[in-house]
Amino acid sequence: MDRHPLYAIRDVPGKGKGLVAIEEIPEGTRILCEEPIVTVPQGETDIPCLRATVARQVDALEPSLRQAFLSMRNIHPHENSVEQLYWGIIQTNALPVENGEIACTIFLEACRISHACDRNAQKSWNDNIKKHTVHALRTIKKGEEITIYYLGLDKSRDSRMKSLKDKFGFVCSCRLCSLSPEQSRESDRRLDRIYQLDGLISQGFALGVFLSSPLQVLRLVDEQIRLYNEQGPNDTGLPRAFFDAARVTIANGDLARGRIFAERAVSGWRRNGGSDSQEVLQFGRLAYYPSTFEMYGASTKWKTAIEEVPRGLEQDAFEDWLWTREVPQRKGQPADLRNRSYFPGFDDLPTDRDVVSMGVFEYSIADDPQPRRRHWCFLAEIVDYWSLLRLQIEVKDVNGETLPLFFYTEGRGTEVSPADIRKGYTVAILDARHHAFMFDRPGIRHETPKMMKVTIYGVSRQANFRLVTANAY
């Protein structure tokens, strides 16, 4: 066990023994690194057998360590049985270990650290060095108690309160649990949305949406990170979210953004678990060489070089570029045709399945029962056109991809004036979607005349196309 001068074990009012900083501890500092004295094996379900295993380990400890173990809090009755006494201390104090062999362990100092839902430190088992580590999630002031999170996933306030009372016998009074009812409900709503986004993002990778419509998945991650930051600084879920953003961008050939996202992910993992943590060792190289990622090259639709990062931008403008965010347009200001949020290419259009499963372009929130929609406009240059059973236009999008546009309107395309259909003209379709035709290659099935406008601008030109040009805007 490593002794460390950053903290001392002291009495904490209302909590018993705890760890208190005896000097300022900077964010990311490894506060302690400790070996276990008692371990509980993984997979064993026979409680009497587990009790006997623990008892043998405790009895084998040197007297000072055994006395330190016995001085730990025990909220479970032991009925004068030594094995039950030991087991009660384990149930009250043991910390989990995720290495496949050990279920949980006792550490003489780490197990003294108190719980707080808005903890200032992160605990983790480092399987590379076979020790338990604790790192500062933010700067901890001198005299401040060091706290960690006892539960697994972040839960709503009521769920946290119940779990802590049932498992550990106390009521949490941390800042997060002491919020006003209104603030607490808002915090719970953020947590619910964060977990919902987790499922949607995972679904986006499982269904391949991160390649077919990567902008949708990136939007979800952007929202998730915003909610994490609103919940509190340096949330332990942030590194994984940034890694998801890195996966999306690198898989689509965007090394410039991918490297930045990878840097942020690795930096967060380093802060939470140290430079020798499994995540940093496994993915640290991506922060320098994103092209080594196994997904790189799956798509080249966002292809950039590492150095293609804009210089001289203010922080907010840089973040807008990084996330390809929609920048609100001033009234009468020309829209930026390069903004793929407003003007996506064909590959970035959602399919009907994407809209249902990902919930990006059409969604509801708890406070708003009405669907909220974000509009987008598909621009493409007319390459050819003809009419048999219905009007068909061959168009080319901003990426140079050609695709069919079939009219399934009531008049089968007769609503469009023949004078407006010319090679080199641009079609602008509001809320277009990717459609898989059984009789042709994928394209666009157009059903509502008022949702399309034809202009004389070639899509290859940087024309001052305004959103108000199209009838439906």
C-alpha positions in Angstrom: 0.0 0.0 0.0 1.4 3.4 -1.0 1.4 6.1 1.7 0.6 9.5 0.2 1.1 12.9 1.7 -1.9 14.5 -0.1 -4.5 13.3 2.4 -5.0 12.2 6.0 -7.6 9.9 7.6 -9.6 12.0 9.9 -13.0 12.0 11.7 -15.6 13.6 9.4 -18.7 15.0 11.3 -21.6 12.6 10.8 -19.6 10.2 8.7 -17.0 8.6 10.8 -13.5 8.2 9.3 -12.8 9.7 6.0 -10.0 11.0 3.8 -9.3 14.8 3.9 -6.9 16.7 1.6 -4.1 18.2 3.6 -3.0 20.3 0.6 -4.6 21.4 -2.6 -4.9 18.4 -5.0 -4.9 19.5 -8.7 -7.3 17.9 -11.2 -6.1 14.6 -12.6 -3.7 13.9 -9.7 -3.5 10.3 -8.5 -4.5 10.6 -4.9 -3.8 7.0 -3.9 -2.7 3.7 -5.4 -3.4 0.7 -3.1 -3.2 -3.1 -3.0 -6.1 -5.1 -1.5 -5.8 -6.9 1.8 -8.9 -9.1 1.3 -10.5 -10.2 -1.9 -13.8 -11.9 -2.8 -13.6 -14.2 -5.8 -15.9 -13.7 -8.8 -18.5 -16.2 -9.7 -18.9 -17.9 -6.3 -22.5 -17.9 -5.2 -22.3 -20.1 -2.1 -22.4 -17.5 0.8 -21.1 -19.9 3.5 -18.2 -20.8 1.2 -17.5 -17.1 0.6 -17.6 -16.3 4.3 -15.1 -19.1 5.0 -12.8 -17.8 2.2 -12.9 -14.3 3.6 -12.3 -15.5 7.2 -9.2 -17.4 6.1 -7.8 -14.2 4.6 -8.6 -12.0 7.6 -7.2 -14.5 10.0 -4.0 -14.6 8.0 -3.4 -10.9 8.2 -0.8 -9.5 10.5 -2.3 -8.1 13.7 -2.2 -4.4 12.8 -3.9 -5.0 9.4 -6.5 -7.3 11.0 -7.2 -4.7 13.7 -7.6 -2.0 11.0 -10.0 -4.3 9.1 -12.1 -4.9 12.2 -12.3 -1.2 12.9 -14.3 -0.6 9.7 -18.0 0.2 9.8 -20.4 -2.7 9.8 -24.1 -2.1 9.2 -25.0 -5.9 9.1 -25.8 -7.9 12.2 -23.3 -10.7 12.8 -25.0 -12.7 15.7 -21.6 -13.2 17.5 -20.3 -15.3 14.6 -16.8 -14.3 13.5 -17.4 -15.3 9.9 -20.6 -13.2 9.8 -18.7 -10.3 11.4 -16.1 -10.4 8.7 -18.7 -10.8 6.0 -20.7 -7.8 7.3 -17.6 -5.6 7.0 -17.1 -6.9 3.5 -20.7 -6.1 2.5 -20.4 -2.6 4.0 -17.0 -1.5 2.7 -15.8 -3.6 -0.2 -15.1 -1.9 -3.6 -15.9 -3.6 -6.9 -13.1 -4.9 -9.2 -13.8 -5.6 -12.9 -11.1 -8.1 -13.9 -13.1 -11.3 -14.3 -11.5 -13.0 -11.3 -12.2 -10.8 -8.3 -15.7 -9.5 -7.5 -14.7 -7.0 -4.8 -11.9 -6.1 -2.4 -11.1 -4.4 0.9 -8.5 -1.6 0.8 -7.6 -0.1 4.2 -7.6 3.5 3.0 -9.6 3.6 -0.2 -12.5 2.0 1.6 -12.5 4.9 4.1 -13.4 7.4 1.3 -17.0 8.7 1.7 -19.6 8.8 -0.9 -21.0 11.9 -2.7 -23.2 11.8 -5.8 -21.3 14.9 -7.0 -18.0 13.3 -6.0 -14.7 15.1 -6.5 -12.7 11.9 -7.2 -12.9 8.8 -9.3 -12.1 5.3 -8.1 -11.0 2.5 -10.5 -9.3 -0.8 -10.5 -6.1 -0.7 -12.6 -5.7 -4.2 -13.9 -2.3 -3.4 -15.4 -0.7 -2.7 -12.0 -3.2 -4.8 -10.0 -4.0 -1.9 -7.7 -6.9 0.4 -6.9 -6.5 4.0 -7.8 -8.3 7.2 -7.0 -7.9 10.4 -9.1 -9.1 13.9 -8.6 -11.9 14.8 -11.0 -11.4 18.5 -10.2 -9.1 20.5 -8.0 -9.7 19.5 -4.4 -9.1 22.3 -1.9 -7.0 21.9 1.2 -9.3 20.7 4.1 -11.9 19.4 1.6 -13.1 15.8 2.1 -12.3 13.4 -0.8 -15.4 11.7 -2.1 -16.2 8.9 -4.6 -19.4 7.5 -6.0 -20.5 4.2 -4.4 -23.2 3.2 -6.9 -22.9 1.9 -10.5 -24.8 4.1 -13.0 -25.8 7.6 -12.1 -29.4 7.4 -11.0 -32.3 9.8 -10.3 -32.3 11.3 -6.8 -35.0 9.1 -5.4 -33.3 5.9 -6.8 -29.9 7.0 -5.4 -31.4 7.7 -2.0 -33.1 4.3 -1.8 -30.0 2.4 -3.0 -27.7 4.2 -0.6 -30.1 3.6 2.3 -30.6 -0.1 1.5 -27.0 -0.9 0.7 -25.0 1.3 3.0 -27.4 2.6 5.6 -27.1 6.4 5.2 -28.9 9.3 3.5 -26.8 11.4 1.2 -26.7 15.1 1.8 -24.3 16.1 -1.0 -24.9 19.2 -3.2 -26.6 17.2 -5.9 -29.0 15.5 -3.4 -29.7 18.9 -1.7 -31.0 20.7 -4.8 -34.4 22.2 -4.7 -37.3 20.0 -6.0 -37.4 21.8 -9.3 -33.6 21.7 -9.8 -33.6 18.0 -8.8 -36.3 17.2 -11.4 -34.2 19.0 -14.0 -31.2 17.0 -13.0 -33.2 13.7 -13.2 -34.5 14.7 -16.7 -30.9 15.3 -17.8 -29.8 11.9 -16.6 -32.8 10.2 -18.2 -32.0 11.9 -21.5 -28.3 10.9 -21.2 -29.2 7.2 -20.8 -31.7 7.5 -23.7 -29.0 9.0 -25.9 -26.6 6.1 -24.8 -29.1 3.7 -26.3 -29.7 5.7 -29.5 -25.9 6.1 -30.1 -25.3 2.4 -29.5 -28.2 1.6 -31.9 -26.6 4.0 -34.4 -23.4 2.0 -34.4 -25.2 -1.4 -34.4 -27.4 -0.4 -37.4 -24.6 1.2 -39.4 -26.3 4.7 -39.2 -22.8 6.1 -38.2 -21.8 5.4 -41.8 -25.1 5.9 -43.7 -26.1 9.1 -41.8 -23.1 10.0 -39.6 -24.4 13.5 -38.9 -27.3 12.1 -37.0 -25.1 10.1 -34.6 -22.7 13.1 -34.2 -25.7 15.2 -33.2 -26.7 12.7 -30.5 -23.2 12.7 -29.0 -23.0 16.5 -29.1 -26.3 16.7 -27.1 -25.1 14.1 -24.7 -21.9 16.0 -23.9 -23.8 19.2 -23.5 -26.0 17.5 -20.9 -23.0 15.9 -19.1 -21.5 19.4 -18.8 -24.7 20.9 -17.5 -24.9 18.1 -14.9 -21.5 18.9 -13.5 -17.8 19.4 -14.5 -15.7 16.5 -15.7 -18.3 13.8 -15.6 -16.8 10.4 -15.9 -19.0 9.6 -18.9 -17.4 12.4 -21.0 -14.4 10.4 -22.3 -16.6 7.6 -23.7 -18.8 10.2 -25.4 -15.8 11.9 -27.0 -14.6 8.5 -28.1 -18.0 7.9 -29.8 -17.5 11.2 -31.7 -14.0 10.1 -32.7 -15.4 6.8 -34.0 -18.0 8.5 -36.1 -15.6 11.1 -37.7 -12.6 8.8 -38.2 -14.8 6.1 -39.7 -16.0 8.6 -42.2 -12.5 9.8 -43.1 -12.4 13.0 -41.0 -9.0 12.9 -39.4 -9.0 16.6 -38.4 -12.0 16.3 -36.2 -11.3 12.7 -35.3 -7.9 13.5 -33.8 -9.4 16.3 -31.6 -12.2 14.1 -30.3 -9.7 11.3 -29.6 -7.4 13.8 -27.7 -10.4 14.8 -25.6 -11.3 11.2 -24.9 -7.8 10.1 -23.9 -7.3 13.3 -21.8 -10.5 12.4 -19.9 -9.4 8.8 -19.4 -6.0 10.0 -18.2 -7.7 12.3 -15.7 -10.0 9.6 -14.4 -7.6 6.7 -14.3 -4.0 7.8 -15.0 -1.6 7.3 -17.9 -1.4 3.6 -17.1 -5.1 3.0 -17.3 -6.4 0.4 -19.8 -8.2 3.0 -21.9 -5.2 5.3 -22.3 -2.9 2.4 -23.2 -5.4 1.0 -25.7 -6.5 4.2 -27.4 -3.8 6.8 -26.6 -2.2 6.4 -30.0 -5.3 7.6 -31.7 -4.7 11.1 -30.3 -1.6 11.3 -32.6 -2.4 8.8 -35.3 -6.2 8.6 -35.8 -5.7 6.8 -39.2 -4.6 3.7 -37.2 -8.2 3.3 -35.9 -9.6 0.0 -37.2 -12.7 1.8 -38.6 -10.8 4.3 -40.6 -11.6 4.1 -44.3 -15.0 2.6 -43.9 -16.3 5.8 -45.6 -14.6 8.8 -47.1 -17.6 11.1 -47.3 -16.0 13.5 -44.6 -12.4 13.0 -45.7 -10.0 15.5 -44.2 -6.3 15.6 -43.4 -5.1 15.9 -39.8 -3.9 19.4 -40.3 -7.1 20.7 -41.8 -8.1 22.5 -38.6 -9.2 26.1 -38.8 -7.0 28.7 -37.1 -7.8 31.8 -35.3 -11.4 31.0 -34.3 -13.0 32.0 -31.0 -13.8 29.0 -28.8 -17.5 29.0 -29.6 -16.9 29.2 -33.3 -14.3 26.4 -33.1 -16.8 24.2 -31.3 -19.4 24.9 -34.0 -16.9 23.8 -36.6 -15.8 20.8 -34.6 -19.4 19.5 -34.2 -20.6 20.9 -37.6 -23.3 22.6 -35.6 -26.1 24.6 -37.0 -25.2 28.3 -36.7 -28.4 30.4 -36.3 -28.8 32.7 -39.3 -29.6 36.4 -38.9 -32.8 37.4 -40.7 -32.0 38.0 -44.4 -28.5 36.5 -44.1 -27.5 34.1 -46.9 -27.3 30.5 -45.7 -24.0 28.8 -45.9 -24.2 26.1 -48.5 -21.3 24.2 -46.9 -23.3 23.7 -43.7 -24.2 20.0 -43.9 -26.8 20.3 -41.1 -28.9 22.6 -43.3 -27.8 21.2 -46.7 -26.8 17.6 -46.3 -25.5 15.4 -49.2 -27.5 12.3 -50.2 -25.5 10.0 -48.0 -26.3 12.2 -45.0 -30.1 12.1 -45.5 -32.1 10.1 -43.0 -34.1 7.1 -44.1 -37.5 6.4 -42.7 -35.9 3.8 -40.5 -33.4 6.3 -39.2 -36.1 8.8 -38.3 -37.9 6.1 -36.3 -34.9 4.5 -34.6 -32.6 7.4 -34.1 -35.2 10.1 -33.3 -32.9 12.9 -34.6 -34.9 14.8 -37.1 -38.3 14.2 -35.3 -38.4 13.8 -31.6 -40.2 14.8 -28.4 -38.9 15.8 -25.0 -40.5 15.2 -21.6 -41.5 18.8 -21.2 -42.9 19.2 -24.7 -45.6 16.7 -25.9 -45.5 18.3 -29.4 -43.0 17.0 -31.8 -40.1 19.3 -32.4 -38.6 19.3 -35.9 -35.4 20.6 -37.4 -35.7 21.2 -41.2 -33.0 20.5 -43.7 -32.7 21.1 -47.5 -31.3 18.8 -50.1 -29.7 20.6 -53.0 -28.8 18.8 -56.2 -28.0 19.8 -59.8 -30.2 18.4 -62.6 -28.2 16.1 -64.8 -31.0 14.6 -66.9 -34.8 14.1 -66.9 -37.5 12.2 -68.6 -41.1 11.2 -68.0 -42.8 7.8 -68.6 -45.3 6.8 -65.9 -44.0 9.6 -63.8 -41.4 12.4 -63.9 -37.9 11.2 -63.1 -34.9 13.5 -62.7 -31.3 12.4 -62.5 -29.5 14.7 -60.1 -26.0 15.2 -58.7 -25.5 16.2 -55.1 -22.8 18.3 -53.4 -20.5 15.3 -53.2 -20.8 14.5 -56.9 -23.0 11.5 -56.4 -25.7 10.9 -59.0 -29.1 9.5 -58.0 -32.7 9.3 -59.2 -35.5 11.6 -58.0 -38.9 10.0 -58.7 -42.1 12.0 -58.4 -44.9 10.2 -56.4 -47.0 13.3 -56.2 -50.7 13.3 -57.1 -49.9 14.6 -60.6 -46.8 12.4 -60.9 -44.6 15.4 -61.5 -46.9 17.5 -63.7 -47.1 20.0 -61.0 -43.6 21.2 -62.0 -43.5 23.6 -64.9 -41.6 22.1 -67.9 -39.7 25.4 -68.1 -38.2 24.8 -64.7 -36.7 21.4 -65.6 -33.4 22.2 -67.3 -30.0 20.6 -67.1 -27.7 22.6 -64.8 -30.6 23.9 -62.7 -30.8 23.1 -59.0 -33.5 21.3 -57.2 -34.1 22.2 -53.5 -36.1 19.7 -51.5 -37.1 20.3 -48.0 -36.8 17.4 -45.6 -35.8 14.9 -48.3 -35.2 11.4 -47.3 -33.1 8.5 -48.5 -35.3 5.9 -50.2 -34.5 2.3 -51.3 -36.4 1.6 -54.5 -37.0 -2.0 -55.5 -36.7 -1.3 -59.2 -33.8 1.2 -59.2 -30.8 2.3 -57.1 -31.4 4.3 -53.9 -32.7 7.8 -54.5 -35.4 10.2 -53.4 -39.1 9.5 -53.5 -40.8 13.0 -53.7 -44.4 13.2 -52.7 -45.3 16.8 -51.8 -45.0 19.4 -54.5 -44.8 22.4 -52.1 -41.7 20.8 -50.5 -39.6 21.3 -53.7 -38.2 24.4 -55.5 -36.2 24.6 -58.7 -33.7 27.5 -59.0 -31.3 28.5 -61.8 -28.2 28.3 -59.5 -25.8 25.5 -60.2 -25.0 23.5 -57.0 -21.3 23.8 -57.7 -21.4 27.5 -57.3 -21.3 29.3 -54.0 -24.6 31.1 -54.7 -26.4 33.2 -52.0 -29.2 30.7 -51.6 -31.5 31.8 -48.9 -33.7 29.5 -46.8 -36.7 31.6 -47.7 -36.3 30.8 -51.4 -38.1 27.5 -51.1 -41.8 27.7 -50.9 -42.1 25.5 -47.8 -39.6 27.4 -45.6 
